[in-house]
Amino acid sequence: PGAAAGDLLRRAGLGAHGVLSTRVLTTAGSGAPPGGATSPVNPAMDSIARVQDEIRDATDLMRHNLESVVGRGEHLELLVDKSDGISSQARQFQKQSVGLRKAMWWNNVKMMLTVGGAGLAVLLLIVWWKCGVSFSHCRASAAA
């Protein structure tokens, strides 16, 4: 910051203590600008106007940067809100998926018991068909 202020003072023709330099005073008295080209009547005022224009440009740039930062802040707030919503949905999905997994496991157990029971019933029917309901045919063949 100190170097930038000194640079601005130098451009305006002011010395380190804010006093007009001898170069500006001598060229102002002759009516010629410091660079040797023709310029308005008071070159020191022209330098001050240029510095003020640079300050105005820097101020505009800072305002633009601040607006960008505020816009990013608003964008970040939206992203945080969305991520909170997604996190809540993920927790809800996890709870539902655990419930669904348990329900599917019970359905699988029921299906296995049904298939096992049906297989046992078919096996029992075959044995009854071959041996009879009282298993008398199978007992007679085993005794003989």
Salt bridges, closest charged atoms under 4 A:
ASP7 OD1 - ARG10 NH2 3.36
ASP7 OD2 - ARG11 NH2 3.12
ASP46 OD2 - ARG50 NE 3.88
ASP53 OD1 - ARG56 NH1 2.62
GLU54 OE1 - ARG11 NH1 2.47
ASP60 OD1 - ARG63 NH1 3.63
